[in-house]
Amino acid sequence: MANLLVRNIDDCLVQRLRERAASHGRSAEAEHREILSKALGGTARKSFAEVLMTMPNVGEDADFLRIEDSDEAARVPG
């Protein structure tokens, strides 16, 4: 694993990092890793159910019936 050295960080920011780390029960270094991981780690994959939940609720159920499930199937050439 690589090491990362960050220079010229404002003292107030370092103090806030220490306080945040303490509130999460970890070292400032571990907190720093966690912050970087969340910020840059990429997007988490969504489950199929989560993707479905993002779809808008539009139309009526009848709008989405399969043609072969209705009387309209006889009128469709094919």
N, C-alpha and C positions, 0 to 999 in steps of 0.2 A: 504494500500500500504506500501511497505517496504521502508526503508531509506538506503542510501548507502553513506558510508564515505570513501573517498580515501585519503590516507596519502602519504606524501613524493613526491608530484608532483613538478617537476621543475618549477621555477618561470616563465621561458620563455613560457612554455606550458600553464600555467594558464593565462598569458597575451594574448597569441594567442586565447585561449578560450574566453576570455572577448571581444577581438576585433571581433571575428567571431560572437559572440552573438549580439554585437552592430550592426554589419552589417545586421543581420537578425531581428533586432528590438525586441530582447527578452533578458531575464536575462541569466547570465552565467549558472545558475542552469537549466533553461529551455533548453538552448543550449546543455548542458551536457546530459540531458534526450533524446533530439532529436538524438544526435550522437549515444548514446547507443542503442536507438530504431532502428535506421537504420542499425547499425552494427550487432545487435543480434536479431532483431525482426523476423527473418525468411524471407523466400522468399515470395514475393507477387504472388498471383495466376495470371497466364496469361489467357487472354481470348482465346477462340477457334481460333479467327482470328490471334492472335499473335503466337499461336502454329503453325498454318498453314504457316505463313510467315517464320518460321524457317526451314521449309522443303526445301531441295534442289530442284532446278528446273532441273530435269533430264528427259530424255525420250521424246517421242513424244506423243501427245494427243492420237493417234491411239493405243499406247502401253497400254493405260488404259481403252479402251472401254470394256464394258461388253460383254461377249461372246454372250448372247442372243440378243444383239443389232446388231450383224453382221451375215454374211452368214456362218460363222464358226460354228454356233450353231447346224446346222444339222449334222456336223461331230463329235460332242462330244457325246459319249455314255451316256446314263442316262435316 
